[in-house]
Amino acid sequence: MRIVPWAIAVLLGFSAAAQAKPPLCNDEDAGKIVRIDVIVDEKRVEPKECTVAPGTKVVWFMEEGDKEFEADFGKGAPGTGNETRFKGKKVLWHQEAKMTARAVDEATTFDYSLIVEGEAYDPAIIIDPGK
């Protein structure tokens, strides 16, 4: 019987951790993982410009879990791989896409289109080695 309370505590802890959102990009408490909210009803992202240090994981987060989206950087590759498109995937109740900011020699702006069900929003990610 001792295992049952322990198992419940572990499952509840895992569930809470899986549902935790990273801090919003540009917040004071943002660290090596940040969030950009995709707000479909208002056809925008928050924040519109996100400034991060190289090596920071960026997560686009959309509460409406049934709509498809992707971040399309065209010819510029802001991530550690040479990918220019990051497609949202269903995670629990929401959609998210992820990338890790690559190393740059100076602050570099990467404009992109965030495409949600055929509609494009035009935000930017700034990678700043001095951040």
N, CA, C and O atoms as a Tinker XYZ file with bonds, in Angstrom:
   524  protein
     1  N      0.809000   -1.202000    0.000000    73     2
     2  CA     0.000000    0.000000    0.000000    64     1     3
     3  C      0.849000    1.262000    0.000000    63     2     4     5
     4  O      0.350000    2.320000   -0.382000    81     3
     5  N      2.083000    1.195000    0.403000    73     3     6
     6  CA     2.947000    2.378000    0.402000    64     5     7
     7  C      3.267000    2.845000   -1.010000    63     6     8     9
     8  O      3.533000    4.027000   -1.229000    81     7
     9  N      3.242000    1.937000   -1.955000    73     7    10
    10  CA     3.572000    2.284000   -3.334000    64     9    11
    11  C      2.489000    3.160000   -3.956000    63    10    12    13
    12  O      2.809000    4.043000   -4.752000    81    11
    13  N      1.250000    2.950000   -3.627000    73    11    14
    14  CA     0.153000    3.701000   -4.234000    64    13    15
    15  C      0.290000    5.203000   -3.973000    63    14    16    17
    16  O      0.242000    5.967000   -4.937000    81    15
    17  N      0.458000    5.679000   -2.723000    73    15    18
    18  CA     0.614000    7.123000   -2.524000    64    17    19
    19  C      1.853000    7.680000   -3.239000    63    18    20    21
    20  O      1.823000    8.789000   -3.772000    81    19
    21  N      2.935000    6.904000   -3.244000    73    19    22
    22  CA     4.156000    7.354000   -3.922000    64    21    23
    23  C      3.903000    7.487000   -5.423000    63    22    24    25
    24  O      4.313000    8.473000   -6.035000    81    23
    25  N      3.228000    6.498000   -6.019000    73    23    26
    26  CA     2.945000    6.525000   -7.450000    64    25    27
    27  C      2.039000    7.696000   -7.808000    63    26    28    29
    28  O      2.236000    8.341000   -8.839000    81    27
    29  N      1.061000    7.972000   -6.976000    73    27    30
    30  CA     0.169000    9.112000   -7.220000    64    29    31
    31  C      0.957000   10.415000   -7.169000    63    30    32    33
    32  O      0.757000   11.289000   -8.012000    81    31
    33  N      1.840000   10.555000   -6.202000    73    31    34
    34  CA     2.654000   11.775000   -6.083000    64    33    35
    35  C      3.549000   11.949000   -7.308000    63    34    36    37
    36  O      3.691000   13.062000   -7.816000    81    35
    37  N      4.147000   10.873000   -7.783000    73    35    38
    38  CA     5.007000   10.940000   -8.966000    64    37    39
    39  C      4.194000   11.348000  -10.186000    63    38    40    41
    40  O      4.619000   12.215000  -10.950000    81    39
    41  N      3.035000   10.737000  -10.376000    73    39    42
    42  CA     2.191000   11.069000  -11.528000    64    41    43
    43  C      1.711000   12.510000  -11.481000    63    42    44    45
    44  O      1.694000   13.187000  -12.508000    81    43
    45  N      1.323000   12.985000  -10.320000    73    43    46
    46  CA     0.891000   14.381000  -10.194000    64    45    47
    47  C      2.047000   15.333000  -10.466000    63    46    48    49
    48  O      1.865000   16.361000  -11.119000    81    47
    49  N      3.220000   15.002000   -9.976000    73    47    50
    50  CA     4.400000   15.829000  -10.227000    64    49    51
    51  C      4.756000   15.859000  -11.694000    63    50    52    53
    52  O      5.090000   16.917000  -12.227000    81    51
    53  N      4.691000   14.709000  -12.365000    73    51    54
    54  CA     4.970000   14.636000  -13.796000    64    53    55
    55  C      3.946000   15.438000  -14.576000    63    54    56    57
    56  O      4.303000   16.159000  -15.508000    81    55
    57  N      2.690000   15.324000  -14.212000    73    55    58
    58  CA     1.624000   16.038000  -14.904000    64    57    59
    59  C      1.806000   17.546000  -14.783000    63    58    60    61
    60  O      1.643000   18.268000  -15.767000    81    59
    61  N      2.142000   18.031000  -13.590000    73    59    62
    62  CA     2.352000   19.472000  -13.387000    64    61    63
    63  C      3.556000   19.948000  -14.179000    63    62    64    65
    64  O      3.518000   21.023000  -14.778000    81    63
    65  N      4.629000   19.157000  -14.188000    73    63    66
    66  CA     5.835000   19.551000  -14.925000    64    65    67
    67  C      5.565000   19.583000  -16.425000    63    66    68    69
    68  O      6.052000   20.468000  -17.128000    81    67
    69  N      4.790000   18.620000  -16.914000    73    67    70
    70  CA     4.507000   18.556000  -18.348000    64    69    71
    71  C      3.644000   19.735000  -18.792000    63    70    72    73
    72  O      3.708000   20.135000  -19.954000    81    71
    73  N      2.844000   20.295000  -17.894000    73    71    74
    74  CA     1.957000   21.385000  -18.259000    64    73    75
    75  C      2.562000   22.759000  -18.014000    63    74    76    77
    76  O      1.966000   23.763000  -18.403000    81    75
    77  N      3.726000   22.833000  -17.383000    73    75    78
    78  CA     4.336000   24.123000  -17.077000    64    77    79
    79  C      4.785000   24.802000  -18.371000    63    78    80    81
    80  O      5.380000   24.171000  -19.244000    81    79
    81  N      4.491000   26.092000  -18.476000    73    79    82
    82  CA     4.921000   26.871000  -19.634000    64    81    83
    83  C      6.233000   27.562000  -19.286000    63    82    84    85
    84  O      6.404000   28.026000  -18.159000    81    83
    85  N      7.163000   27.637000  -20.238000    73    83    86
    86  CA     8.372000   28.433000  -19.999000    64    85    87
    87  C      7.995000   29.912000  -19.897000    63    86    88    89
    88  O      6.914000   30.303000  -20.338000    81    87
    89  N      8.875000   30.740000  -19.320000    73    87    90
    90  CA     8.570000   32.167000  -19.230000    64    89    91
    91  C      8.478000   32.806000  -20.620000    63    90    92    93
    92  O      9.127000   32.362000  -21.567000    81    91
    93  N      7.672000   33.839000  -20.718000    73    91    94
    94  CA     7.508000   34.566000  -21.974000    64    93    95
    95  C      8.826000   35.232000  -22.351000    63    94    96    97
    96  O      9.521000   35.772000  -21.490000    81    95
    97  N      9.168000   35.195000  -23.630000    73    95    98
    98  CA    10.405000   35.827000  -24.104000    64    97    99
    99  C     10.410000   37.303000  -23.704000    63    98   100   101
   100  O      9.373000   37.965000  -23.733000    81    99
   101  N     11.548000   37.795000  -23.341000    73    99   102
   102  CA    11.796000   39.170000  -22.902000    64   101   103
   103  C     11.365000   39.432000  -21.462000    63   102   104   105
   104  O     11.577000   40.540000  -20.968000    81   103
   105  N     10.760000   38.447000  -20.756000    73   103   106
   106  CA    10.457000   38.611000  -19.333000    64   105   107
   107  C     11.749000   38.619000  -18.542000    63   106   108   109
   108  O     12.751000   38.051000  -18.977000    81   107
   109  N     11.733000   39.260000  -17.383000    73   107   110
   110  CA    12.923000   39.327000  -16.537000    64   109   111
   111  C     13.407000   37.947000  -16.104000    63   110   112   113
   112  O     14.611000   37.720000  -15.990000    81   111
   113  N     12.478000   37.027000  -15.862000    73   111   114
   114  CA    12.869000   35.704000  -15.380000    64   113   115
   115  C     13.126000   34.708000  -16.514000    63   114   116   117
   116  O     13.304000   33.516000  -16.260000    81   115
   117  N     13.149000   35.189000  -17.771000    73   115   118
   118  CA    13.431000   34.295000  -18.895000    64   117   119
   119  C     14.886000   33.850000  -18.822000    63   118   120   121
   120  O     15.780000   34.650000  -18.544000    81   119
   121  N     15.107000   32.594000  -19.069000    73   119   122
   122  CA    16.455000   32.024000  -19.001000    64   121   123
   123  C     16.836000   31.375000  -20.313000    63   122   124   125
   124  O     16.767000   32.005000  -21.368000    81   123
   125  N     17.237000   30.116000  -20.250000    73   123   126
   126  CA    17.700000   29.396000  -21.429000    64   125   127
   127  C     16.567000   28.716000  -22.198000    63   126   128   129
   128  O     16.813000   28.017000  -23.181000    81   127
   129  N     15.338000   28.919000  -21.751000    73   127   130
   130  CA    14.181000   28.463000  -22.514000    64   129   131
   131  C     13.105000   29.538000  -22.376000    63   130   132   133
   132  O     12.768000   29.954000  -21.267000    81   131
   133  N     12.567000   29.985000  -23.523000    73   131   134
   134  CA    11.578000   31.062000  -23.522000    64   133   135
   135  C     10.398000   30.680000  -24.408000    63   134   136   137
   136  O     10.486000   29.771000  -25.234000    81   135
   137  N      9.309000   31.386000  -24.217000    73   135   138
   138  CA     8.067000   31.104000  -24.921000    64   137   139
   139  C      7.637000   32.306000  -25.754000    63   138   140   141
   140  O      7.797000   33.455000  -25.344000    81   139
   141  N      7.091000   32.017000  -26.930000    73   139   142
   142  CA     6.401000   33.006000  -27.750000    64   141   143
   143  C      4.974000   32.496000  -27.892000    63   142   144   145
   144  O      4.755000   31.404000  -28.418000    81   143
   145  N      4.006000   33.271000  -27.428000    73   143   146
   146  CA     2.603000   32.855000  -27.506000    64   145   147
   147  C      2.041000   33.153000  -28.889000    63   146   148   149
   148  O      2.232000   34.243000  -29.428000    81   147
   149  N      1.358000   32.187000  -29.447000    73   147   150
   150  CA     0.637000   32.354000  -30.711000    64   149   151
   151  C     -0.820000   32.595000  -30.336000    63   150   152   153
   152  O     -1.488000   31.705000  -29.808000    81   151
   153  N     -1.312000   33.807000  -30.613000    73   151   154
   154  CA    -2.666000   34.191000  -30.221000    64   153   155
   155  C     -3.521000   34.259000  -31.487000    63   154   156   157
   156  O     -3.550000   35.272000  -32.185000    81   155
   157  N     -4.201000   33.173000  -31.759000    73   155   158
   158  CA    -4.917000   33.012000  -33.024000    64   157   159
   159  C     -6.063000   34.006000  -33.173000    63   158   160   161
   160  O     -6.207000   34.620000  -34.231000    81   159
   161  N     -6.880000   34.178000  -32.134000    73   159   162
   162  CA    -8.043000   35.065000  -32.229000    64   161   163
   163  C     -7.662000   36.493000  -32.592000    63   162   164   165
   164  O     -8.420000   37.188000  -33.269000    81   163
   165  N     -6.487000   36.934000  -32.143000    73   163   166
   166  CA    -6.038000   38.307000  -32.414000    64   165   167
   167  C     -5.047000   38.369000  -33.574000    63   166   168   169
   168  O     -4.562000   39.445000  -33.922000    81   167
   169  N     -4.748000   37.221000  -34.168000    73   167   170
   170  CA    -3.830000   37.117000  -35.308000    64   169   171
   171  C     -2.492000   37.795000  -35.030000    63   170   172   173
   172  O     -2.041000   38.660000  -35.780000    81   171
   173  N     -1.866000   37.368000  -33.914000    73   171   174
   174  CA    -0.565000   37.933000  -33.549000    64   173   175
   175  C      0.201000   36.960000  -32.667000    63   174   176   177
   176  O     -0.332000   35.956000  -32.196000    81   175
   177  N      1.463000   37.292000  -32.462000    73   175   178
   178  CA     2.286000   36.561000  -31.495000    64   177   179
   179  C      2.708000   37.544000  -30.410000    63   178   180   181
   180  O      2.734000   38.756000  -30.625000    81   179
   181  N      3.034000   37.006000  -29.254000    73   179   182
   182  CA     3.466000   37.843000  -28.119000    64   181   183
   183  C      4.714000   37.226000  -27.517000    63   182   184   185
   184  O      4.655000   36.084000  -27.060000    81   183
   185  N      5.821000   37.912000  -27.495000    73   183   186
   186  CA     6.073000   39.249000  -28.052000    64   185   187
   187  C      6.337000   39.183000  -29.555000    63   186   188   189
   188  O      6.711000   38.143000  -30.096000    81   187
   189  N      6.130000   40.331000  -30.213000    73   187   190
   190  CA     6.359000   40.389000  -31.658000    64   189   191
   191  C      7.844000   40.276000  -31.971000    63   190   192   193
   192  O      8.224000   39.653000  -32.961000    81   191
   193  N      8.685000   40.875000  -31.134000    73   191   194
   194  CA    10.131000   40.697000  -31.245000    64   193   195
   195  C     10.625000   39.990000  -29.994000    63   194   196   197
   196  O     10.276000   40.366000  -28.875000    81   195
   197  N     11.429000   38.978000  -30.194000    73   195   198
   198  CA    11.955000   38.172000  -29.100000    64   197   199
   199  C     13.476000   38.202000  -29.188000    63   198   200   201
   200  O     14.047000   37.758000  -30.184000    81   199
   201  N     14.136000   38.719000  -28.155000    73   199   202
   202  CA    15.595000   38.787000  -28.139000    64   201   203
   203  C     16.136000   37.723000  -27.194000    63   202   204   205
   204  O     15.766000   37.670000  -26.021000    81   203
   205  N     17.023000   36.873000  -27.724000    73   203   206
   206  CA    17.561000   35.760000  -26.949000    64   205   207
   207  C     19.076000   35.676000  -27.128000    63   206   208   209
   208  O     19.636000   36.240000  -28.069000    81   207
   209  N     19.715000   34.974000  -26.223000    73   207   210
   210  CA    21.145000   34.680000  -26.337000    64   209   211
   211  C     21.318000   33.409000  -27.168000    63   210   212   213
   212  O     20.400000   32.592000  -27.232000    81   211
   213  N     22.472000   33.229000  -27.801000    73   211   214
   214  CA    22.730000   31.961000  -28.487000    64   213   215
   215  C     22.565000   30.794000  -27.505000    63   214   216   217
   216  O     22.914000   30.905000  -26.330000    81   215
   217  N     22.038000   29.697000  -27.996000    73   215   218
   218  CA    21.830000   28.529000  -27.150000    64   217   219
   219  C     20.497000   28.495000  -26.434000    63   218   220   221
   220  O     20.166000   27.495000  -25.798000    81   219
   221  N     19.719000   29.576000  -26.524000    73   219   222
   222  CA    18.404000   29.623000  -25.880000    64   221   223
   223  C     17.407000   28.815000  -26.689000    63   222   224   225
   224  O     17.365000   28.916000  -27.915000    81   223
   225  N     16.595000   28.004000  -25.996000    73   223   226
   226  CA    15.535000   27.259000  -26.662000    64   225   227
   227  C     14.304000   28.164000  -26.737000    63   226   228   229
   228  O     13.857000   28.711000  -25.729000    81   227
   229  N     13.768000   28.311000  -27.944000    73   227   230
   230  CA    12.577000   29.120000  -28.183000    64   229   231
   231  C     11.413000   28.169000  -28.451000    63   230   232   233
   232  O     11.512000   27.272000  -29.289000    81   231
   233  N     10.306000   28.377000  -27.728000    73   231   234
   234  CA     9.120000   27.538000  -27.887000    64   233   235
   235  C      7.957000   28.422000  -28.305000    63   234   236   237
   236  O      7.555000   29.319000  -27.563000    81   235
   237  N      7.410000   28.170000  -29.501000    73   235   238
   238  CA     6.165000   28.821000  -29.907000    64   237   239
   239  C      5.053000   28.001000  -29.287000    63   238   240   241
   240  O      5.029000   26.779000  -29.431000    81   239
   241  N      4.135000   28.656000  -28.600000    73   239   242
   242  CA     3.133000   27.975000  -27.785000    64   241   243
   243  C      1.747000   28.465000  -28.189000    63   242   244   245
   244  O      1.475000   29.664000  -28.135000    81   243
   245  N      0.871000   27.549000  -28.594000    73   243   246
   246  CA    -0.484000   27.921000  -28.992000    64   245   247
   247  C     -1.481000   27.094000  -28.187000    63   246   248   249
   248  O     -1.504000   25.866000  -28.270000    81   247
   249  N     -2.308000   27.797000  -27.402000    73   247   250
   250  CA    -3.297000   27.122000  -26.552000    64   249   251
   251  C     -4.297000   26.322000  -27.365000    63   250   252   253
   252  O     -4.701000   25.235000  -26.952000    81   251
   253  N     -4.706000   26.847000  -28.522000    73   251   254
   254  CA    -5.672000   26.147000  -29.374000    64   253   255
   255  C     -4.957000   24.959000  -30.002000    63   254   256   257
   256  O     -4.265000   25.110000  -31.009000    81   255
   257  N     -5.119000   23.796000  -29.419000    73   255   258
   258  CA    -4.342000   22.635000  -29.816000    64   257   259
   259  C     -4.727000   21.980000  -31.123000    63   258   260   261
   260  O     -4.039000   21.056000  -31.558000    81   259
   261  N     -5.797000   22.417000  -31.770000    73   259   262
   262  CA    -6.237000   21.748000  -32.983000    64   261   263
   263  C     -5.853000   22.472000  -34.268000    63   262   264   265
   264  O     -6.084000   21.949000  -35.359000    81   263
   265  N     -5.276000   23.652000  -34.161000    73   263   266
   266  CA    -4.913000   24.411000  -35.354000    64   265   267
   267  C     -3.437000   24.191000  -35.665000    63   266   268   269
   268  O     -2.596000   24.154000  -34.766000    81   267
   269  N     -3.138000   24.046000  -36.954000    73   267   270
   270  CA    -1.755000   23.835000  -37.364000    64   269   271
   271  C     -1.062000   25.172000  -37.556000    63   270   272   273
   272  O     -1.677000   26.148000  -37.985000    81   271
   273  N      0.251000   25.207000  -37.228000    73   271   274
   274  CA     1.035000   26.405000  -37.482000    64   273   275
   275  C      2.478000   26.033000  -37.752000    63   274   276   277
   276  O      2.923000   24.927000  -37.443000    81   275
   277  N      3.211000   26.988000  -38.342000    73   275   278
   278  CA     4.651000   26.813000  -38.513000    64   277   279
   279  C      5.328000   28.173000  -38.562000    63   278   280   281
   280  O      4.750000   29.155000  -39.029000    81   279
   281  N      6.558000   28.215000  -38.076000    73   279   282
   282  CA     7.391000   29.399000  -38.174000    64   281   283
   283  C      8.296000   29.195000  -39.384000    63   282   284   285
   284  O      9.069000   28.239000  -39.439000    81   283
   285  N      8.193000   30.103000  -40.350000    73   283   286
   286  CA     8.943000   29.982000  -41.605000    64   285   287
   287  C      9.911000   31.154000  -41.719000    63   286   288   289
   288  O      9.499000   32.303000  -41.872000    81   287
   289  N     11.202000   30.846000  -41.644000    73   287   290
   290  CA    12.237000   31.876000  -41.692000    64   289   291
   291  C     12.759000   32.115000  -43.104000    63   290   292   293
   292  O     13.749000   32.825000  -43.279000    81   291
   293  N     12.115000   31.539000  -44.111000    73   291   294
   294  CA    12.546000   31.760000  -45.494000    64   293   295
   295  C     13.960000   31.253000  -45.709000    63   294   296   297
   296  O     14.216000   30.053000  -45.608000    81   295
   297  N     14.879000   32.161000  -46.003000    73   295   298
   298  CA    16.263000   31.766000  -46.289000    64   297   299
   299  C     17.176000   31.831000  -45.074000    63   298   300   301
   300  O     18.275000   31.277000  -45.108000    81   299
   301  N     16.753000   32.493000  -44.001000    73   299   302
   302  CA    17.608000   32.605000  -42.816000    64   301   303
   303  C     17.385000   31.453000  -41.860000    63   302   304   305
   304  O     16.241000   31.092000  -41.584000    81   303
   305  N     18.451000   30.872000  -41.351000    73   303   306
   306  CA    18.343000   29.754000  -40.412000    64   305   307
   307  C     18.809000   30.212000  -39.028000    63   306   308   309
   308  O     20.011000   30.289000  -38.774000    81   307
   309  N     17.861000   30.516000  -38.129000    73   307   310
   310  CA    18.247000   31.011000  -36.809000    64   309   311
   311  C     18.628000   29.913000  -35.824000    63   310   312   313
   312  O     19.214000   30.193000  -34.779000    81   311
   313  N     18.300000   28.671000  -36.149000    73   311   314
   314  CA    18.525000   27.571000  -35.221000    64   313   315
   315  C     19.887000   26.919000  -35.382000    63   314   316   317
   316  O     20.632000   27.216000  -36.317000    81   315
   317  N     20.197000   26.027000  -34.452000    73   315   318
   318  CA    21.490000   25.355000  -34.465000    64   317   319
   319  C     21.654000   24.426000  -35.658000    63   318   320   321
   320  O     22.780000   24.183000  -36.092000    81   319
   321  N     20.558000   23.900000  -36.200000    73   319   322
   322  CA    20.620000   23.152000  -37.459000    64   321   323
   323  C     20.433000   24.151000  -38.581000    63   322   324   325
   324  O     20.384000   25.355000  -38.328000    81   323
   325  N     20.330000   23.694000  -39.782000    73   323   326
   326  CA    20.100000   24.615000  -40.897000    64   325   327
   327  C     18.633000   24.692000  -41.272000    63   326   328   329
   328  O     18.300000   25.088000  -42.388000    81   327
   329  N     17.752000   24.320000  -40.356000    73   327   330
   330  CA    16.324000   24.367000  -40.630000    64   329   331
   331  C     15.838000   25.808000  -40.739000    63   330   332   333
   332  O     16.304000   26.698000  -40.027000    81   331
   333  N     14.901000   26.009000  -41.638000    73   331   334
   334  CA    14.282000   27.332000  -41.768000    64   333   335
   335  C     12.796000   27.286000  -41.444000    63   334   336   337
   336  O     12.139000   28.326000  -41.406000    81   335
   337  N     12.258000   26.087000  -41.209000    73   335   338
   338  CA    10.834000   25.940000  -40.873000    64   337   339
   339  C     10.698000   25.075000  -39.625000    63   338   340   341
   340  O     11.343000   24.037000  -39.484000    81   339
   341  N      9.828000   25.546000  -38.719000    73   339   342
   342  CA     9.581000   24.832000  -37.476000    64   341   343
   343  C      8.075000   24.639000  -37.352000    63   342   344   345
   344  O      7.330000   25.602000  -37.167000    81   343
   345  N      7.636000   23.399000  -37.454000    73   343   346
   346  CA     6.219000   23.067000  -37.498000    64   345   347
   347  C      5.698000   22.732000  -36.103000    63   346   348   349
   348  O      6.340000   22.001000  -35.348000    81   347
   349  N      4.523000   23.276000  -35.770000    73   347   350
   350  CA     3.897000   22.996000  -34.491000    64   349   351
   351  C      3.448000   21.547000  -34.397000    63   350   352   353
   352  O      3.011000   20.949000  -35.381000    81   351
   353  N      3.563000   20.999000  -33.201000    73   351   354
   354  CA     3.124000   19.631000  -32.930000    64   353   355
   355  C      2.245000   19.641000  -31.696000    63   354   356   357
   356  O      2.451000   20.443000  -30.784000    81   355
   357  N      1.269000   18.755000  -31.666000    73   355   358
   358  CA     0.363000   18.651000  -30.519000    64   357   359
   359  C      1.121000   18.077000  -29.325000    63   358   360   361
   360  O      1.781000   17.042000  -29.428000    81   359
   361  N      1.013000   18.767000  -28.192000    73   359   362
   362  CA     1.594000   18.319000  -26.928000    64   361   363
   363  C      0.509000   18.510000  -25.867000    63   362   364   365
   364  O      0.139000   19.638000  -25.541000    81   363
   365  N      0.011000   17.409000  -25.339000    73   363   366
   366  CA    -1.099000   17.444000  -24.386000    64   365   367
   367  C     -2.265000   18.228000  -24.970000    63   366   368   369
   368  O     -2.882000   17.781000  -25.936000    81   367
   369  N     -2.580000   19.400000  -24.397000    73   367   370
   370  CA    -3.751000   20.170000  -24.823000    64   369   371
   371  C     -3.410000   21.307000  -25.788000    63   370   372   373
   372  O     -4.316000   22.008000  -26.239000    81   371
   373  N     -2.153000   21.508000  -26.113000    73   371   374
   374  CA    -1.746000   22.666000  -26.922000    64   373   375
   375  C     -0.841000   22.225000  -28.077000    63   374   376   377
   376  O     -0.531000   21.043000  -28.229000    81   375
   377  N     -0.426000   23.206000  -28.884000    73   375   378
   378  CA     0.535000   22.990000  -29.971000    64   377   379
   379  C      1.808000   23.742000  -29.622000    63   378   380   381
   380  O      1.755000   24.818000  -29.026000    81   379
   381  N      2.949000   23.180000  -29.992000    73   379   382
   382  CA     4.201000   23.917000  -29.817000    64   381   383
   383  C      5.210000   23.503000  -30.882000    63   382   384   385
   384  O      5.194000   22.383000  -31.392000    81   383
   385  N      6.087000   24.454000  -31.195000    73   383   386
   386  CA     7.228000   24.216000  -32.077000    64   385   387
   387  C      8.450000   24.713000  -31.323000    63   386   388   389
   388  O      8.345000   25.640000  -30.520000    81   387
   389  N      9.610000   24.109000  -31.569000    73   387   390
   390  CA    10.811000   24.474000  -30.808000    64   389   391
   391  C     12.013000   24.632000  -31.727000    63   390   392   393
   392  O     12.110000   23.987000  -32.771000    81   391
   393  N     12.916000   25.495000  -31.320000    73   391   394
   394  CA    14.220000   25.608000  -31.957000    64   393   395
   395  C     15.206000   26.142000  -30.926000    63   394   396   397
   396  O     14.810000   26.775000  -29.947000    81   395
   397  N     16.486000   25.885000  -31.151000    73   395   398
   398  CA    17.547000   26.408000  -30.285000    64   397   399
   399  C     18.328000   27.434000  -31.086000    63   398   400   401
   400  O     18.805000   27.138000  -32.182000    81   399
   401  N     18.466000   28.660000  -30.538000    73   399   402
   402  CA    19.131000   29.765000  -31.241000    64   401   403
   403  C     20.609000   29.437000  -31.473000    63   402   404   405
   404  O     21.305000   28.966000  -30.573000    81   403
   405  N     21.063000   29.693000  -32.677000    73   403   406
   406  CA    22.450000   29.389000  -33.042000    64   405   407
   407  C     23.401000   30.492000  -32.581000    63   406   408   409
   408  O     22.967000   31.561000  -32.153000    81   407
   409  N     24.689000   30.222000  -32.673000    73   407   410
   410  CA    25.711000   31.205000  -32.333000    64   409   411
   411  C     25.807000   32.257000  -33.442000    63   410   412   413
   412  O     25.721000   31.935000  -34.627000    81   411
   413  N     25.986000   33.513000  -33.040000    73   411   414
   414  CA    26.194000   34.619000  -33.984000    64   413   415
   415  C     27.322000   35.490000  -33.432000    63   414   416   417
   416  O     27.591000   35.473000  -32.231000    81   415
   417  N     27.981000   36.249000  -34.305000    73   415   418
   418  CA    29.077000   37.123000  -33.879000    64   417   419
   419  C     28.576000   38.469000  -33.365000    63   418   420   421
   420  O     29.221000   39.097000  -32.526000    81   419
   421  N     27.437000   38.905000  -33.864000    73   419   422
   422  CA    26.839000   40.166000  -33.429000    64   421   423
   423  C     25.322000   40.012000  -33.442000    63   422   424   425
   424  O     24.794000   39.062000  -34.019000    81   423
   425  N     24.629000   40.945000  -32.806000    73   423   426
   426  CA    23.162000   40.868000  -32.759000    64   425   427
   427  C     22.615000   40.762000  -34.182000    63   426   428   429
   428  O     22.927000   41.580000  -35.048000    81   427
   429  N     21.806000   39.754000  -34.399000    73   427   430
   430  CA    21.277000   39.468000  -35.733000    64   429   431
   431  C     19.771000   39.274000  -35.646000    63   430   432   433
   432  O     19.282000   38.522000  -34.803000    81   431
   433  N     19.036000   39.958000  -36.525000    73   431   434
   434  CA    17.583000   39.845000  -36.559000    64   433   435
   435  C     17.173000   38.840000  -37.626000    63   434   436   437
   436  O     17.635000   38.899000  -38.765000    81   435
   437  N     16.299000   37.915000  -37.239000    73   435   438
   438  CA    15.741000   36.931000  -38.159000    64   437   439
   439  C     14.242000   37.181000  -38.252000    63   438   440   441
   440  O     13.487000   36.812000  -37.352000    81   439
   441  N     13.811000   37.813000  -39.352000    73   439   442
   442  CA    12.379000   38.012000  -39.591000    64   441   443
   443  C     11.799000   36.686000  -40.059000    63   442   444   445
   444  O     12.470000   35.906000  -40.733000    81   443
   445  N     10.562000   36.443000  -39.699000    73   443   446
   446  CA     9.918000   35.207000  -40.126000    64   445   447
   447  C      8.421000   35.408000  -40.255000    63   446   448   449
   448  O      7.864000   36.394000  -39.773000    81   447
   449  N      7.790000   34.470000  -40.906000    73   447   450
   450  CA     6.335000   34.440000  -40.980000    64   449   451
   451  C      5.864000   33.303000  -40.101000    63   450   452   453
   452  O      6.352000   32.178000  -40.204000    81   451
   453  N      4.925000   33.599000  -39.247000    73   451   454
   454  CA     4.274000   32.553000  -38.478000    64   453   455
   455  C      2.961000   32.296000  -39.192000    63   454   456   457
   456  O      2.104000   33.178000  -39.257000    81   455
   457  N      2.797000   31.106000  -39.724000    73   455   458
   458  CA     1.637000   30.792000  -40.553000    64   457   459
   459  C      0.697000   29.893000  -39.761000    63   458   460   461
   460  O      1.063000   28.792000  -39.351000    81   459
   461  N     -0.536000   30.391000  -39.552000    73   459   462
   462  CA    -1.572000   29.637000  -38.844000    64   461   463
   463  C     -2.738000   29.466000  -39.804000    63   462   464   465
   464  O     -3.394000   30.435000  -40.186000    81   463
   465  N     -2.983000   28.220000  -40.187000    73   463   466
   466  CA    -4.077000   27.897000  -41.094000    64   465   467
   467  C     -4.121000   28.843000  -42.298000    63   466   468   469
   468  O     -5.182000   29.355000  -42.655000    81   467
   469  N     -2.967000   29.067000  -42.914000    73   467   470
   470  CA    -2.884000   29.867000  -44.129000    64   469   471
   471  C     -2.715000   31.358000  -43.927000    63   470   472   473
   472  O     -2.447000   32.073000  -44.893000    81   471
   473  N     -2.862000   31.859000  -42.696000    73   471   474
   474  CA    -2.675000   33.290000  -42.426000    64   473   475
   475  C     -1.298000   33.513000  -41.827000    63   474   476   477
   476  O     -0.864000   32.758000  -40.957000    81   475
   477  N     -0.604000   34.560000  -42.296000    73   475   478
   478  CA     0.762000   34.822000  -41.859000    64   477   479
   479  C      0.831000   36.036000  -40.941000    63   478   480   481
   480  O      0.211000   37.067000  -41.204000    81   479
   481  N      1.589000   35.901000  -39.868000    73   479   482
   482  CA     1.933000   37.000000  -38.975000    64   481   483
   483  C      3.428000   37.225000  -39.196000    63   482   484   485
   484  O      4.136000   36.280000  -39.544000    81   483
   485  N      3.930000   38.445000  -39.005000    73   483   486
   486  CA     5.316000   38.733000  -39.340000    64   485   487
   487  C      6.129000   39.268000  -38.155000    63   486   488   489
   488  O      6.417000   40.463000  -38.094000    81   487
   489  N      6.497000   38.399000  -37.224000    73   487   490
   490  CA     7.337000   38.786000  -36.086000    64   489   491
   491  C      8.824000   38.596000  -36.397000    63   490   492   493
   492  O      9.192000   38.323000  -37.540000    81   491
   493  N      9.676000   38.741000  -35.375000    73   491   494
   494  CA    11.122000   38.576000  -35.547000    64   493   495
   495  C     11.752000   37.990000  -34.291000    63   494   496   497
   496  O     11.252000   38.169000  -33.180000    81   495
   497  N     12.869000   37.280000  -34.497000    73   495   498
   498  CA    13.700000   36.804000  -33.393000    64   497   499
   499  C     15.049000   37.479000  -33.555000    63   498   500   501
   500  O     15.621000   37.489000  -34.646000    81   499
   501  N     15.554000   38.039000  -32.471000    73   499   502
   502  CA    16.868000   38.690000  -32.477000    64   501   503
   503  C     17.785000   37.841000  -31.608000    63   502   504   505
   504  O     17.508000   37.632000  -30.427000    81   503
   505  N     18.869000   37.354000  -32.187000    73   503   506
   506  CA    19.854000   36.599000  -31.413000    64   505   507
   507  C     20.993000   37.550000  -31.112000    63   506   508   509
   508  O     21.633000   38.076000  -32.023000    81   507
   509  N     21.248000   37.771000  -29.821000    73   507   510
   510  CA    22.233000   38.744000  -29.372000    64   509   511
   511  C     23.238000   38.052000  -28.450000    63   510   512   513
   512  O     22.882000   37.648000  -27.343000    81   511
   513  N     24.521000   37.909000  -28.905000    73   511   514
   514  CA    25.502000   37.247000  -28.050000    64   513   515
   515  C     25.810000   38.013000  -26.773000    63   514   516   517
   516  O     26.393000   37.455000  -25.845000    81   515
   517  N     25.427000   39.280000  -26.712000    73   515   518
   518  CA    25.664000   40.085000  -25.519000    64   517   519
   519  C     24.533000   40.000000  -24.507000    63   518   520   521
   520  O     24.610000   40.642000  -23.459000    81   519
   521  N     23.501000   39.240000  -24.779000    73   519   522
   522  CA    22.341000   39.149000  -23.882000    64   521   523
   523  C     22.630000   38.212000  -22.733000    63   522   524
   524  O     21.774000   38.007000  -21.873000    81   523
